[in-house]
């Protein structure tokens, strides 16, 4: 009887531990839901602001890269003058943008309303990324040890900084160069370029947001290096393949025939890759130092 009683007690204890684990898991899910809801509310708040001031945002921000007086095109013209003053090989006017053939049309009854709604949500998402990262950090922080918390204390700042740097790079460099080339590209003079507003908005938002995500590479490398998945040795060994991939990405993002435009996009990505190698190296050195201290202790 005592054996049966012991088995029953052990079974009840195991079941209790299992239920406690399940409740803990669902408790974490409930906590994560709370963080995500607060982040979603922040994104909606920024989206409402964008929706309220949409006239200024649409003409002054969203469609600005499609206008010849956009700041990037002025920089290109000034750069052409500078290069021409250095060498007569460069023709200054080749760098100046005199006309952009972007004629917008709307083909759906609710097209302009959905345009305002979707683009406002996109702006809200971009502006709300820092708060989303902050909520994710608040969720992860309790599970970290004190040293891990100190090592990752600047996560929100660095991740937000890299994201907005990428967004600016996409908006001021990638987007205007792509619009300049694609709007002027024609297969035949008999075909008139009339762009739907959805197509233009999709191109601008995709290039801008994608650039912001690509610039998060050092953060991703930091996480993978801490998990032991990625090492600086591996990244150095496969640098040539990374360069080829970066050049392919630059060719796709800016489908322009000249090497100069491609280099403008590829160079920051190459620097980003080298920065990521440095990040992985710093993580590896910290791990070695920690292992040495554990051996000494």
C-alpha positions as CSV (number, residue, x, y, z in Angstrom):
1,X,0.0,0.0,0.0
2,X,2.9,2.3,0.8
3,X,4.4,1.8,-2.6
4,X,1.0,2.6,-4.2
5,X,0.7,5.7,-2.0
6,X,4.2,6.8,-3.0
7,X,3.4,6.4,-6.7
8,X,0.2,8.3,-6.3
9,X,2.0,11.2,-4.4
10,X,4.7,11.3,-7.1
11,X,2.1,11.3,-9.9
12,X,0.3,14.1,-8.2
13,X,3.5,16.0,-7.7
14,X,4.6,15.5,-11.4
15,X,1.2,16.6,-12.6
16,X,1.3,19.7,-10.3
17,X,4.8,20.6,-11.7
18,X,3.5,20.0,-15.3
19,X,0.5,22.3,-14.6
20,X,2.7,24.9,-13.0
21,X,5.0,24.8,-16.1
22,X,2.0,25.2,-18.4
23,X,0.6,28.1,-16.4
24,X,4.0,29.7,-16.4
25,X,4.1,29.3,-20.2
26,X,0.6,30.8,-20.7
27,X,1.5,33.5,-18.2
28,X,4.5,34.5,-20.3
29,X,2.2,34.5,-23.4
30,X,-0.2,36.8,-21.6
31,X,2.6,39.1,-20.6
32,X,3.9,39.2,-24.2
33,X,0.4,40.0,-25.4
34,X,0.3,43.0,-23.1
35,X,3.6,44.3,-24.4
36,X,2.5,43.8,-28.0
37,X,-0.8,45.5,-27.4
38,X,0.9,48.6,-25.9
39,X,3.3,48.7,-28.9
40,X,0.3,48.4,-31.3
41,X,-1.4,51.3,-29.5
42,X,1.7,53.4,-30.0
43,X,1.8,52.6,-33.7
44,X,-1.9,53.4,-34.1
45,X,-1.3,56.7,-32.3
46,X,1.4,57.7,-34.8
47,X,-0.7,56.5,-37.7
48,X,-3.6,58.7,-36.5
49,X,-1.2,61.7,-36.4
50,X,0.0,60.9,-39.9
51,X,-3.6,60.5,-41.1
52,X,-4.5,63.9,-39.6
53,X,-1.6,65.8,-41.3
54,X,-1.7,63.7,-44.5
55,X,-1.8,66.5,-47.0
56,X,1.5,67.9,-45.9
57,X,3.0,64.4,-45.5
58,X,2.0,63.2,-48.9
59,X,3.2,66.2,-50.9
60,X,6.2,67.1,-48.7
61,X,7.5,63.7,-47.7
62,X,6.0,60.7,-49.6
63,X,6.1,62.1,-53.1
64,X,9.1,64.3,-52.6
65,X,11.6,61.8,-54.2
66,X,9.5,62.1,-57.4
67,X,10.1,65.8,-57.7
68,X,13.2,67.4,-59.4
69,X,13.8,69.7,-56.5
70,X,14.3,66.9,-54.0
71,X,17.4,67.3,-51.9
72,X,19.1,64.2,-53.3
73,X,18.9,65.4,-56.8
74,X,20.3,68.8,-55.8
75,X,23.2,66.9,-54.1
76,X,23.8,64.9,-57.3
77,X,23.9,68.1,-59.4
78,X,26.4,69.7,-56.9
79,X,28.4,66.5,-57.0
80,X,28.5,66.6,-60.8
81,X,29.8,70.2,-60.7
82,X,32.5,69.1,-58.2
83,X,33.6,66.1,-60.3
84,X,33.7,68.3,-63.5
85,X,35.9,70.8,-61.8
86,X,38.3,68.0,-60.8
87,X,38.3,66.3,-64.2
88,X,36.8,67.3,-67.5
89,X,36.0,63.6,-68.1
90,X,32.9,64.0,-65.9
91,X,30.1,65.9,-67.6
92,X,28.3,68.0,-64.9
93,X,24.9,67.9,-66.5
94,X,24.8,64.1,-66.5
95,X,24.4,64.1,-62.8
96,X,21.6,66.7,-62.7
97,X,18.0,65.6,-62.8
98,X,16.0,67.9,-65.0
99,X,12.8,65.9,-65.4
100,X,11.0,63.0,-63.7
101,X,8.2,61.4,-65.7
102,X,5.9,60.3,-62.9
103,X,2.2,60.6,-63.9
104,X,0.0,59.2,-61.2
105,X,-3.4,57.6,-61.7
106,X,-6.0,56.0,-59.5
107,X,-7.9,53.0,-60.9
108,X,-10.1,52.1,-57.9
109,X,-13.1,53.8,-56.3
110,X,-11.7,53.6,-52.8
111,X,-8.1,53.8,-54.0
112,X,-7.2,57.2,-52.6
113,X,-8.8,56.5,-49.2
114,X,-7.0,53.1,-48.9
115,X,-3.8,54.9,-50.0
116,X,-4.1,57.4,-47.1
117,X,-5.0,54.6,-44.7
118,X,-2.2,52.2,-45.7
119,X,0.5,54.8,-45.9
120,X,-0.5,56.3,-42.5
121,X,-0.2,52.8,-41.0
122,X,3.2,52.4,-42.6
123,X,4.4,55.8,-41.2
124,X,3.0,54.8,-37.8
125,X,4.9,51.5,-38.0
126,X,8.2,53.2,-38.8
127,X,7.8,55.8,-36.1
128,X,6.6,53.2,-33.6
129,X,9.6,50.9,-34.0
130,X,11.6,52.3,-31.1
131,X,8.7,51.8,-28.7
132,X,8.1,48.3,-30.1
133,X,11.7,47.4,-29.4
134,X,11.4,48.9,-25.9
135,X,8.4,46.7,-25.1
136,X,10.3,43.6,-26.4
137,X,13.2,44.6,-24.3
138,X,11.0,44.9,-21.2
139,X,9.6,41.4,-21.9
140,X,13.1,39.8,-22.4
141,X,14.9,41.7,-19.6
142,X,13.7,39.7,-16.6
143,X,15.0,36.4,-18.1
144,X,18.6,37.8,-18.4
145,X,21.3,37.6,-15.8
146,X,22.8,40.9,-14.4
147,X,25.8,40.8,-16.7
148,X,23.7,40.0,-19.7
149,X,21.4,42.9,-18.9
150,X,24.4,45.3,-18.7
151,X,25.8,43.9,-22.0
152,X,22.5,44.4,-23.8
153,X,21.5,47.6,-22.0
154,X,21.8,49.7,-25.2
155,X,19.8,47.4,-27.3
156,X,16.8,49.7,-27.9
157,X,19.0,52.7,-28.7
158,X,21.4,50.9,-31.1
159,X,18.6,49.0,-32.8
160,X,16.5,52.1,-33.3
161,X,19.5,54.2,-34.5
162,X,20.5,51.5,-37.1
163,X,16.8,51.2,-38.2
164,X,16.3,55.0,-38.7
165,X,19.8,55.2,-40.4
166,X,18.6,52.5,-42.8
167,X,15.3,54.3,-43.4
168,X,17.1,57.6,-44.2
169,X,19.5,55.7,-46.5
170,X,16.5,54.1,-48.3
171,X,14.5,57.3,-48.5
172,X,17.3,59.7,-49.5
173,X,19.5,57.4,-51.6
174,X,17.8,54.2,-52.8
175,X,14.3,55.5,-53.4
176,X,15.2,58.6,-55.5
177,X,17.8,56.7,-57.6
178,X,15.3,54.0,-58.3
179,X,12.5,56.4,-59.2
180,X,14.8,58.4,-61.4
181,X,15.8,55.3,-63.4
182,X,12.5,53.4,-63.5
183,X,10.3,56.4,-64.4
184,X,12.6,57.2,-67.4
185,X,12.9,53.6,-68.6
186,X,11.0,52.9,-71.8
187,X,10.8,49.8,-74.0
188,X,9.0,51.6,-76.8
189,X,8.0,55.2,-77.5
190,X,4.5,53.9,-78.3
191,X,4.0,53.0,-74.6
192,X,3.1,55.8,-72.2
193,X,4.1,55.5,-68.6
194,X,1.1,56.0,-66.3
195,X,1.9,54.7,-62.8
196,X,-0.9,53.7,-60.4
197,X,-0.5,55.4,-57.0
198,X,-0.5,51.9,-55.4
199,X,2.6,50.9,-57.4
200,X,4.5,54.1,-56.5
201,X,3.6,53.9,-52.9
202,X,4.5,50.2,-52.7
203,X,7.9,50.9,-54.2
204,X,8.7,53.8,-51.9
205,X,7.5,52.0,-48.7
206,X,9.2,48.7,-49.6
207,X,12.6,50.3,-50.4
208,X,12.5,52.5,-47.3
209,X,11.4,49.8,-44.9
210,X,13.6,47.1,-46.4
211,X,16.7,49.4,-46.0
212,X,15.8,50.0,-42.4
213,X,15.6,46.2,-41.8
214,X,18.9,45.5,-43.7
215,X,20.7,48.0,-41.4
216,X,19.7,45.8,-38.4
217,X,22.4,43.4,-39.6
218,X,24.8,44.2,-36.7
219,X,22.1,43.5,-34.1
220,X,21.3,40.2,-35.8
221,X,25.0,39.3,-35.9
222,X,25.3,40.2,-32.2
223,X,22.4,37.8,-31.2
224,X,23.8,35.0,-33.4
225,X,27.3,35.5,-32.1
226,X,26.0,35.3,-28.5
227,X,24.2,32.0,-29.4
228,X,27.4,30.7,-30.9
229,X,25.9,30.3,-34.3
230,X,28.1,33.0,-36.0
231,X,31.8,33.7,-35.6
232,X,34.0,36.5,-37.0
233,X,36.2,33.8,-38.5
234,X,33.3,32.5,-40.5
235,X,32.3,35.9,-41.6
236,X,35.8,36.8,-42.8
237,X,36.2,33.4,-44.5
238,X,33.0,34.0,-46.5
239,X,33.5,37.7,-47.1
240,X,33.9,37.3,-50.9
241,X,30.5,35.6,-51.1
242,X,29.0,38.4,-48.9
243,X,30.5,41.0,-51.3
244,X,28.9,39.2,-54.3
245,X,25.5,39.1,-52.5
246,X,25.7,42.8,-51.6
247,X,26.5,43.7,-55.2
248,X,23.6,41.7,-56.4
249,X,21.3,43.4,-53.9
250,X,22.6,46.8,-55.0
251,X,22.0,45.9,-58.6
252,X,18.4,44.9,-57.9
253,X,17.6,47.8,-55.6
254,X,19.0,50.4,-57.9
255,X,18.6,48.9,-61.4
256,X,20.8,51.6,-63.0
257,X,23.4,50.8,-65.7
258,X,26.2,53.0,-64.2
259,X,28.7,51.6,-61.7
260,X,28.7,54.9,-59.7
261,X,25.1,54.6,-58.6
262,X,25.6,50.9,-57.8
263,X,28.6,51.8,-55.7
264,X,26.7,54.4,-53.7
265,X,24.3,51.7,-52.5
266,X,26.8,48.9,-52.2
267,X,29.5,50.8,-50.2
268,X,27.3,51.4,-47.0
269,X,26.2,47.7,-47.1
270,X,29.9,46.6,-47.3
271,X,30.7,48.9,-44.3
272,X,27.8,47.4,-42.5
273,X,29.1,43.9,-43.1
274,X,32.6,44.9,-41.8
275,X,31.0,46.5,-38.7
276,X,29.1,43.2,-38.1
277,X,32.4,41.4,-38.2
278,X,33.7,43.8,-35.5
279,X,30.6,43.1,-33.4
280,X,31.0,39.3,-33.7
281,X,34.7,39.7,-32.8
282,X,33.8,41.8,-29.7
283,X,31.3,39.1,-28.6
284,X,33.9,36.4,-29.1
285,X,36.5,38.2,-27.0
286,X,34.0,38.8,-24.2
287,X,33.2,35.1,-24.2
288,X,36.9,34.1,-24.0
289,X,37.5,36.6,-21.2
290,X,34.5,35.2,-19.3
291,X,35.7,31.6,-19.8
292,X,39.1,32.5,-18.5
293,X,37.7,34.2,-15.4
294,X,35.5,31.1,-14.7
295,X,38.7,28.9,-15.0
296,X,40.6,31.1,-12.5
297,X,37.7,31.1,-10.1
